[in-house]
Amino acid sequence: MMGPRAWLSIVAAMVGGMSMPACSEFDPAVVERVAEVEHEQWMAWSKDVAAEVSPERRSRWQKFWIPYKDLPDEVKELDREWARKALRAAKR
């Protein structure tokens, strides 16, 4: 089963590469909302496949099975990066 982030990686690669720095290309409020949705879908996906991964990975993931607003900022930034990739893909 291909996870959503793997799918977005493929899409991002198709539209110009994986390295996409943070920028003011999109309204920060839009990026933040899409990042929140990205986190929600990641939680759903990671919980669905949790039984298929190592206990160590599952343990790392479980720390982040919390609402987006409660994530540490460095983890939120990972979701924001995926949000920007998705927004760029949607623009094409």
PARO-464038 format. One record per atom (N, C-alpha, C): x, y, z. Coordinates in pm, whole numbers, padded with zeros to 5 digits, always signed. Layout:
# PARO-464038
XYZ...
This chain:
# PARO-464038
+00084-00119+00000+00000+00000+00000+00088+00124+00000+00064+00212-00096+00142+00336-00103+00078+00439-00011+00157+00492+00078+00107+00594+00168+00088+00727+00098+00009+00815+00157-00019+00945+00096+00106+01029+00074+00201+01022+00165+00322+01101+00146+00404+01047+00030+00402+00915+00010+00472+00857-00105+00407+00907-00233+00276+00911-00235+00205+00961-00353+00241+01107-00378+00241+01188-00274+00277+01329-00292+00422+01344-00336+00511+01253-00293+00650+01257-00339+00656+01237-00489+00578+01143-00538+00575+01118-00683+00522+01241-00756+00413+01296-00705+00355+01415-00769+00455+01530-00767+00519+01553-00652+00616+01662-00641+00733+01642-00737+00779+01519-00749+00889+01490-00842+00847+01519-00985+00723+01491-01017+00673+01514-01153+00662+01663-01184+00640+01746-01082+00620+01888-01107+00742+01972-01072+00856+01910-01058+00974+01993-01044+01067+01961-00931+01060+01848-00872+01160+01810-00774+01110+01811-00633+01189+01752-00546+01150+01735-00407+01198+01848-00317+01294+01924-00358+01347+02028-00272+01268+02156-00293+01183+02188-00197+01098+02305-00211+01107+02386-00083+01183+02495-00085+01202+02573+00036+01076+02648+00078+01071+02678+00206+00961+02760+00256+00969+02898+00191+00854+02951+00157+00852+03082+00094+00714+03143+00109+00698+03266+00059+00569+03334+00068+00487+03311-00058+00513+03201-00127+00441+03167-00249+00291+03149-00224+00254+03105-00105+00115+03081-00069+00081+03156+00059-00045+03189+00073-00094+03254+00195-00061+03163+00314+00006+03215+00415+00044+03131+00530-00075+03064+00597-00191+03128+00599-00309+03067+00660-00355+02946+00580-00343+02954+00447-00379+02841+00363-00280+02726+00385-00152+02759+00388-00050+02657+00413-00076+02589+00547-00109+02667+00647-00132+02611+00780-00252+02517+00781-00359+02554+00713-00479+02467+00710-00451+02340+00631-00381+02351+00518-00348+02232+00440-00252+02144+00521-00161+02204+00595-00069+02126+00680-00147+02050+00787-00249+02113+00842-00332+02046+00941-00405+01926+00879-00457+01946+00758-00523+01835+00688-00422+01726+00656-00303+01765+00613-00196+01667+00585-00167+01585+00710-00159+01650+00824-00133+01577+00948-00247+01481+00979-00370+01525+00960-00487+01439+00985-00482+01315+00896-00453+01335+00768-00449+01218+00679-00330+01129+00712-00216+01189+00752-00102+01107+00791-00137+01022+00914-00204+01084+01012-00243+01006+01130-00332+00889+01091-00430+00914+01006-00521+00807+00963-00443+00697+00892-00357+00736+00798-00277+00638+00724-00183+00561+00817-00110+00634+00902-00010+00567+00987-00077+00472+01087-00194+00507+01134-00267+00416+01224-00313+00292+01147-00353+00311+01022-00397+00198+00940-00284+00098+00914-00163+00146+00897-00051+00057+00864+00039+00027+00984+00003+00076+01101+00088+00061+01220+00123-00084+01250+00031-00175+01226+00059-00316+01255+00162-00376+01160+00187-00307+01048+00279-00359+00947+00422-00307+00961+00444-00216+01054+00578-00157+01070+00642-00209+01198+00770-00182+01211+00843-00228+01329+00789-00159+01455+00805-00224+01568+00762-00161+01694+00831-00027+01719+00958-00017+01677+01031+00109+01695+00967+00222+01614+00936+00193+01488+00873+00296+01404+00736+00333+01460+00659+00233+01498+00526+00258+01552+00536+00346+01676+00634+00319+01759+00655+00400+01880+00688+00545+01845+00772+00565+01743+00804+00702+01699+00679+00771+01648+00601+00699+01569+00479+00757+01512+00377+00794+01620+00361+00706+01717+00257+00727+01819+00275+00859+01893+00397+00905+01906+00422+01033+01974+00354+01149+01902+00329+01129+01772+00272+01237+01691+00127+01213+01653+00063+01115+01715-00080+01092+01695-00157+01183+01789-00135+01311+01770-00197+01416+01852-00248+01523+01755-00336+01611+01803-00383+01718+01715-00267+01804+01663-00282+01853+01542-00180+01936+01478-00138+02051+01570-00234+02116+01632-00203+02233+01716-00110+02200+01832-00103+02072+01869-00019+02031+01982+00119+01980+01940+00145+01975+01812+00275+01928+01763+00386+02029+01792+00508+01982+01810+00621+02076+01818+00635+02148+01683+00685+02269+01686+00692+02348+01563+00775+02280+01455+00884+02210+01492+00967+02146+01389+00890+02034+01318+00797+01970+01387+00713+01868+01323+00606+01935+01237+00549+02044+01287+00453+02119+01206+00517+02163+01075+00643+02202+01081+00711+02247+00959+00721+02135+00856+00737+02012+00899+00736+01900+00804+00601+01891+00732+00493+01907+00807+00360+01907+00746+00341+02028+00654+00397+02141+00693+00388+02260+00606+00461+02238+00475+00576+02169+00480+00649+02139+00356+00561+02054+00264+00494+01953+00319+00405+01869+00238+00286+01949+00188+00238+02042+00268+00126+02127+00225+00168+02211+00105+00288+02269+00110+00335+02349-00003+00351+02263-00129+00400+02141-00112+00414+02050-00227+00277+02021-00288+00179+01994-00203+00045+01966-00252-00015+02088-00322+00006+02206-00266-00046+02329-00328+00022+02355-00462+00151+02329-00470+00221+02346-00598+00166+02248-00702+00145+02125-00659+00091+02025-00751-00049+02064-00798-00128+02119-00708-00264+02160-00744-00264+02277-00842-00161+02360-00837-00152+02475-00928-00125+02433-01072-00066+02317-01090-00025+02273-01225-00140+02224-01305
